[in-house]
Amino acid sequence: MMPVSPAVKPPTFDTNVKIPGLRAISEMVGQVPNPPRTAGRPFKKIAKAKKNIPSAAFPAYWTEALNDLMSAYQQSCAYSGFRIHPVTGARSADHMIAKSKSWRHVYEWSNYRLACSMLNSRKNNFSDVLDPFKIKPGWFVLNLVTFEIESGSGLGKPITAKIEETIKRLGLNNFRHVREEYTEEYLKNGISIGVLKKEAPYIAFELSRQKKLKAGDIY
């Protein structure tokens, strides 16, 4: 994982995602939504309180934001650090705060992380995965011998433990052979730094941070 800067909310997000999402939540607890529904059938009441709505019942309006997420985050999975390919699963909007934890964050742009479906599934509703928006350079270090991701040195026990939990939960070191292939191909002039940044941005970031980029290349 590498630090990810939060993208600005798209101008169409509230219309396409947040407003219909919050309207559905109100209807599912028997409340009259504001703004009121003007078309379509309302959702049936299924809970007495918003906090009791089952996570599986929230309509997936967040899928309307997938194109914007792909554009905003250069098609890169926030967790694996690779451009999203079918081999790692389709694109998806991961809820950093899980739907089962807080209804208030289900339809919030700031709560979405672009993720391949494989790692979204692994994260599930667990809360032991560090937020890519909050991690710092040098927390998730690429070992250029084993090509595994390790916790950085001198971080202290609490942060180190969280990094190791994240690596384990997401299975980040299942991708070590892919990292090795990309790194060697770049170092042997098989691909440019531009291609590496597009296809494997975490590797490019780490090579730059560790001052291992080829002469003349800039991250």
PAVO-782471 format. One record per atom (N, C-alpha, C, O): x, y negated, z; residue in three letters. Coordinates in steps of 0.1 Angstrom, whole numbers, plus 5000, padded with zeros to 4 digits. Layout:
N
XYZALA ...
//
This chain:
219
500850125000MET 500050005000MET 500949885000MET 502049875005MET 500449774994MET 501049644994MET 500049544997MET 498849564996MET 500549425002PRO 499549315005PRO 498749274993PRO 499249264982PRO 497449254995VAL 496549214985VAL 495949074989VAL 495449065000VAL 496048984980SER 495448854983SER 493948854980SER 493548894969SER 493048814989PRO 491648814986PRO 491248724974PRO 491748614973PRO 490448774966ALA 490048694954ALA 488748604957ALA 488048644966ALA 488648504950VAL 487548414952VAL 486248484948VAL 486248554937VAL 485148464955LYS 483848524952LYS 483348474938LYS 483348354936LYS 483048564929PRO 482448524916PRO 481148444917PRO 480448464927PRO 480948354908PRO 479748274909PRO 478448344908PRO 477348294913PRO 478448464902THR 477248544900THR 477048644911THR 475948714911THR 477948654921PHE 477848764931PHE 476548754939PHE 475948854941PHE 476248634944ASP 475148624953ASP 473848664946ASP 472948734951ASP 473648624933THR 472448654926THR 472348794923THR 471248854923THR 473548864919ASN 473449004915ASN 473549104926ASN 473149214924ASN 474249064937VAL 474449164947VAL 473849114961VAL 473049194967VAL 474349004966LYS 473948974980LYS 472448944982LYS 471849004991LYS 471848864973ILE 470448834975ILE 469548954974ILE 468748974983ILE 469649034963PRO 468849154963PRO 469149254974PRO 468249324978PRO 470449254978GLY 470749354989GLY 470149315002GLY 469549395009GLY 470249185006LEU 469649145018LEU 468149155018LEU 467449175028LEU 467549125006ARG 466049145004ARG 465649285007ARG 464649315014ARG 466449375001ALA 466149525003ALA 466249555018ALA 465349635023ALA 467249505025ILE 467449535039ILE 466249485047ILE 465749555056ILE 465749365044SER 464549315051SER 463349395049SER 462649425058SER 463149435036GLU 461949525033GLU 462049655040GLU 461049715044GLU 463249715042MET 463449845048MET 463149845063MET 463049945069MET 463049725069VAL 462649715083VAL 461249645084VAL 460849605095VAL 460549635073GLY 459149575073GLY 459049425074GLY 458049375078GLY 460149355071GLN 460149205072GLN 459849155058GLN 460149215048GLN 459349035057VAL 459148965045VAL 460448895041VAL 460948815049VAL 461048935030PRO 462348875026PRO 462348725023PRO 461248675019PRO 463448665025ASN 463648525021ASN 464948505013ASN 465948525019ASN 464848485000PRO 463648444992PRO 462748574990PRO 463248684990PRO 461448544988PRO 460548664986PRO 460748724973PRO 461348664963PRO 460348854972ARG 460448924959ARG 459448864949ARG 458248844953ARG 459848854937THR 458948804926THR 458748904916THR 457848884907THR 459449014916ALA 459249124906ALA 459649254912ALA 460449264922ALA 459049364907GLY 459449494911GLY 458749534924GLY 458149454931GLY 458849664927ARG 458249724939ARG 459149704951ARG 460349724950ARG 458649664963PRO 459449644975PRO 459849784980PRO 459249884977PRO 460949784988PHE 461449904994PHE 460549935006PHE 460049845013PHE 460350065008LYS 459550105019LYS 460250085033LYS 461450095033LYS 459450065043LYS 460050055056LYS 460550185061LYS 459750285061LYS 461750195065ILE 462350325069ILE 463050315083ILE 463450415089ILE 463050195089ALA 463750175102ALA 463050065110ALA 462449975104ALA 463250065123LYS 462649955131LYS 463549835132LYS 463149725134LYS 464849865130ALA 465849755131ALA 466949775120ALA 467149885116ALA 467449665115LYS 468449675104LYS 469649765108LYS 470149825099LYS 470049755120LYS 471249835125LYS 470949985124LYS 471850075125LYS 469650025123ASN 469250165122ASN 469050215108ASN 468750335107ASN 469250135098ILE 469150185085ILE 470250275081ILE 471350245083ILE 469950405077PRO 471050495073PRO 471850445062PRO 471350375053PRO 473150465063SER 474050405053SER 473750455039SER 473950375029SER 473250575038ALA 472950625024ALA 471750565018ALA 471450575006ALA 470950485026ALA 469750425021ALA 469950285015ALA 469150235007ALA 471150225017PHE 471450095011PHE 471550104996PHE 472350184991PHE 470750034988PRO 470850044974PRO 472149984969PRO 472649894975PRO 472750054959ALA 474150024955ALA 474249904946ALA 474749914935ALA 473749794951TYR 473949664943TYR 475449634941TYR 475749554932TYR 476249684950TRP 477749644949TRP 478349694936TRP 479349644932TRP 477649794929THR 478249834916THR 478149724906THR 478849724896THR 477249624908GLU 477149514899GLU 478449424899GLU 478649344891GLU 479249444910ALA 480449364911ALA 481649434906ALA 482749374907ALA 481549554901LEU 482749634897LEU 483549564886LEU 484749564887LEU 482849504876ASN 483649444866ASN 484449324871ASN 485549294868ASN 483749244880ASP 484449134887ASP 485649184895ASP 486649114896ASP 485449294903LEU 486549344911LEU 487749384902LEU 488849364906LEU 487449454891MET 488449504882MET 489249384877MET 490449394876MET 488549274873SER 489249164868SER 490049084878SER 491149044876SER 489449074890ALA 490048994901ALA 491249064906ALA 492248994910ALA 491349194906TYR 492449264912TYR 493249344902TYR 493849444905TYR 493249304889GLN 494049354879GLN 493949514877GLN 494949574874GLN 492749564880GLN 492449704878GLN 493249794888GLN 493349914885GLN 493849734898SER 494749814907SER 493949854920SER 493349774926SER 494149984923CYS 493550034935CYS 494249974947CYS 495549984948CYS 493549924956ALA 494149854968ALA 494949954977ALA 495749904985ALA 494650074976TYR 495250174985TYR 496350254979TYR 497350274985TYR 496150304967SER 497250384960SER 498350294954SER 499450344953SER 497950174950GLY 498950084943GLY 499150124929GLY 500150084923GLY 498250204923PHE 498250234909PHE 497050174901PHE 496050154907PHE 497250144888ARG 496150104880ARG 495150224880ARG 495550334879ARG 493850194881ILE 492850294882ILE 492650374869ILE 492350314859ILE 492950504870HIS 492850594859HIS 491850704862HIS 491550724874HIS 491250764852PRO 490350884855PRO 490950994864PRO 490251064871PRO 492351004863VAL 492951114870VAL 492851094885VAL 492851194893VAL 492750974890THR 492550944904THR 491050914908THR 490750874919THR 490250924898GLY 488850894900GLY 488450764895GLY 489250674893GLY 487150744893ALA 486650624887ALA 486750504896ALA 487050524908ALA 486650384891ARG 486650264899ARG 485550264909ARG 484450324907ARG 485750204921SER 484650194931SER 484950074940SER 486050024941SER 483850024946ALA 483949924956ALA 483949984970ALA 482950034975ALA 485149984976ASP 485150044990ASP 484749935000ASP 485149814999ASP 483849975009HIS 483449885020HIS 484549895031HIS 484649995038HIS 485349785033MET 486349795043MET 485749815057MET 486249905064MET 484749745060ILE 483949775072ILE 482849865066ILE 481949825058ILE 482749985070ALA 481850085064ALA 480450045066ALA 480049985075ALA 479650095056LYS 478150065056LYS 477550115069LYS 476550065074LYS 478050225074SER 477550285086SER 477850205099SER 477250225109SER 478850115098LYS 479250035109LYS 478549905111LYS 478349855122LYS 478149835099SER 477649705100SER 476849675088SER 477349665077SER 475549655089TRP 474649625078TRP 474949485073TRP 474749455061TRP 475449395081ARG 475749255077ARG 476849245067ARG 476949145060ARG 477749355066HIS 478849345056HIS 478649425044HIS 479549435035HIS 477449495042VAL 477249575031VAL 477249505018VAL 477749555008VAL 476749385018TYR 476649305005TYR 477549175006TYR 477149075000TYR 478749195012GLU 479649075013GLU 480849105004GLU 481549205005GLU 481149004995TRP 482249014986TRP 483549034993TRP 484449114989TRP 483748965005SER 484948975012SER 485149105019SER 486249135024SER 484149195019ASN 484249325025ASN 484649435015ASN 484849545018ASN 484649395002TYR 484949494992TYR 486449504988TYR 487149404987TYR 486949624987ARG 488249654982ARG 488149744970ARG 487549844970ARG 488849694959LEU 488749784947LEU 489549904949LEU 490749904953LEU 488950024947ALA 489650144950ALA 489250254940ALA 488150254935ALA 490150344938CYS 489850464930CYS 488850544938CYS 488950544951CYS 488050624932SER 486950694940SER 487650804949SER 487050834959SER 488750854945MET 489450954953MET 489750904967MET 489550964977MET 490450784967LEU 490850724980LEU 489650664987LEU 489650655000LEU 488750614980ASN 487450564987ASN 486850674994ASN 486350665006ASN 486750794988SER 486250914995SER 487050955007SER 486450995017SER 488350945006ARG 489150985017ARG 489050885029ARG 488950935040ARG 488950765026LYS 488750665036LYS 487350685043LYS 487250675055LYS 486350705035ASN 484950735040ASN 484550625050ASN 484750505047ASN 484050655061ASN 483650555071ASN 484650555083ASN 484350505093ASN 485850605081PHE 486850605091PHE 487350455093PHE 487350375083PHE 487750425105SER 488250295108SER 489750285111SER 490250185116SER 490450395107ASP 491950395110ASP 492750365098ASP 493950385098ASP 492150305088VAL 492950265076VAL 493150115077VAL 492250035078VAL 494450075075LEU 494749925076LEU 494149855064LEU 494049915053LEU 493849735066ASP 493249645055ASP 494349595046ASP 495249525051ASP 494249615033PRO 495249565024PRO 495349415024PRO 496349355021PRO 494249345028PHE 494249205029PHE 495049155041PHE 495449035042PHE 495349245051LYS 496049195063LYS 497449255065LYS 498149215075LYS 497849345057ILE 499149405059ILE 500249305054ILE 499949215047ILE 501449325058LYS 502549245055LYS 503649315047LYS 503749435047LYS 504449245039PRO 505549305031PRO 506449375041PRO 506749325052PRO 506849495037GLY 507749575046GLY 507049665055GLY 507749735063GLY 505749665056TRP 505049765064TRP 505049895058TRP 505349995065TRP 504649905045PHE 504650035038PHE 505850035029PHE 505749975018PHE 506850115033VAL 508150105025VAL 508250225016VAL 507950345020VAL 508650205004LEU 508850314994LEU 510350364996LEU 511250294994LEU 510450495000ASN 511750555001ASN 512150594987ASN 511550684981ASN 513250534982LEU 513650554968LEU 514450684966LEU 515050714956LEU 514550774977VAL 515150904976VAL 514051004975VAL 514051094966VAL 513151004984THR 512051104985THR 510751054977THR 509951134974THR 510750924975PHE 509550854969PHE 508250874977PHE 507150864972PHE 508450894990GLU 507350894999GLU 507250745005GLU 508150675005GLU 506050715010ILE 505850595016ILE 506050615031ILE 505550715037ILE 506850525037GLU 507150535052GLU 506850405058GLU 506650305052GLU 506650405072SER 506450285079SER 507850205080SER 508850265081SER 507750075079GLY 508949995080GLY 509550005094GLY 508950045103GLY 510849955094SER 511549965107SER 511349835115SER 511049725110SER 511449855128GLY 511349735137GLY 509949675139GLY 509849555142GLY 508949745136LEU 507549695136LEU 506849705150LEU 505849645152LEU 507449795158GLY 506749815171GLY 505849935170GLY 505349975159GLY 505650005181LYS 504850125181LYS 503350115176LYS 502950195169LYS 502650015181PRO 501250005177PRO 501049995161PRO 500250065156PRO 501849905155ILE 501649885141ILE 502250005133ILE 501550055124ILE 503350065138THR 503850185132THR 502850295132THR 502750375122THR 502150315143ALA 501150415145ALA 500050395135ALA 499550495129ALA 499650275133LYS 498550245124LYS 498950265109LYS 498150315101LYS 500150235106ILE 500650265092ILE 500750415090ILE 500250455079ILE 501250485099GLU 501250635098GLU 499950695097GLU 499750795089GLU 498950645104GLU 497550695104GLU 496950665090GLU 496250755084GLU 497250545085THR 496750515071THR 497350605061THR 496650655052THR 498650625061ILE 499350715051ILE 498650855052ILE 498450905041ILE 498450905064LYS 497951035065LYS 496451045061LYS 496051135053LYS 495650945065ARG 494250945062ARG 494050945047ARG 493151015041ARG 494750855040LEU 494550835025LEU 495350935017LEU 495150945005LEU 496251015023GLY 497151105016GLY 497951035006GLY 498151084995GLY 498550925010LEU 499350845001LEU 500550914995LEU 500950884984LEU 501051005003ASN 502251074998ASN 501951194989ASN 502851264984ASN 500751214986ASN 500351304975ASN 500751254961ASN 500851334952ASN 501051124961PHE 501451064948PHE 502951044946PHE 503350974937PHE 503751104955ARG 505151084954ARG 505851114941ARG 506751054936ARG 505351224935HIS 505951264922HIS 505551164911HIS 506351144902HIS 504351104912VAL 504051004902VAL 504850884904VAL 505350824894VAL 505150844916ARG 505950734919ARG 507450754914ARG 508050664908ARG 507850874915GLU 509250914911GLU 509350894895GLU 510250844890GLU 508250944889GLU 508250934874GLU 508250794869GLU 509050754860GLU 507450714875TYR 507350574871TYR 508650494874TYR 509150424866TYR 509250524886THR 510450454889THR 511650494880THR 512350404875THR 511750624878GLU 512850664869GLU 512650624855GLU 513650584848GLU 511450614850GLU 511150574836GLU 511550424835GLU 512150384825GLU 511250344846TYR 511550204845TYR 513050184846TYR 513650114838TYR 513750254855LEU 515250234857LEU 516050284845LEU 517150244842LEU 515450384837LYS 516150434825LYS 515650364813LYS 515850414801LYS 514950244814ASN 514550164803ASN 513450224795ASN 513250184783ASN 512750314801GLY 511650374794GLY 510350284793GLY 509650284783GLY 510250204803ILE 509150104804ILE 509649974809ILE 510649974816ILE 508949864806SER 509449734810SER 508849704824SER 508049774829SER 509349594830ILE 508849554843ILE 507449514841ILE 506649524851ILE 507049464830GLY 505649424827GLY 504749544828GLY 503649534834GLY 505149654822VAL 504349774822VAL 504249834836VAL 503249874840VAL 505349824843LEU 505449884856LEU 504449804866LEU 503749864874LEU 504549674864LYS 503649584873LYS 502149614870LYS 501349604879LYS 501849654857LYS 500449674854LYS 500049814858LYS 498949834864LYS 500849914856GLU 500450054859GLU 500750094873GLU 499950174878GLU 501750044879ALA 502150084893ALA 502649964900ALA 503849964904ALA 501749874903PRO 502249744909PRO 502949764923PRO 503749684926PRO 502549864931TYR 503149884944TYR 504649914942TYR 505549864949TYR 504950004932ILE 506350034929ILE 507149904925ILE 508249884930ILE 506549834916ALA 507249704912ALA 507449614924ALA 508549554925ALA 506449604932PHE 506549524944PHE 507649564953PHE 508449484958PHE 507749694956GLU 508749744964GLU 510149734958GLU 511149704966GLU 510349764945LEU 511649744939LEU 512149604940LEU 513349574942LEU 511149514939SER 511549374940SER 511949334954SER 512949274957SER 511049384964ARG 511349354978ARG 512649414982ARG 513349354990ARG 513049534977GLN 514249594981GLN 515449554972GLN 516549604973GLN 515149454963LYS 516249404954LYS 516849514945LYS 518049524944LYS 515949594940LYS 516349704931LYS 515849694916LYS 515949784908LYS 515349574913LEU 514949554899LEU 516149544891LEU 517249504895LEU 515949584878LYS 517049574868LYS 517449424866LYS 516649334868LYS 518649404863ALA 519149264861ALA 518349184851ALA 518049234840ALA 517949064855GLY 517148984846GLY 515649004848GLY 514848914843GLY 515249104854ASP 513749134856ASP 513249054868ASP 513949034878ASP 512049004867ILE 511448924878ILE 510048984881ILE 509249014872ILE 509748994893TYR 508449054897TYR 507448944896TYR 506248964899TYR 
//
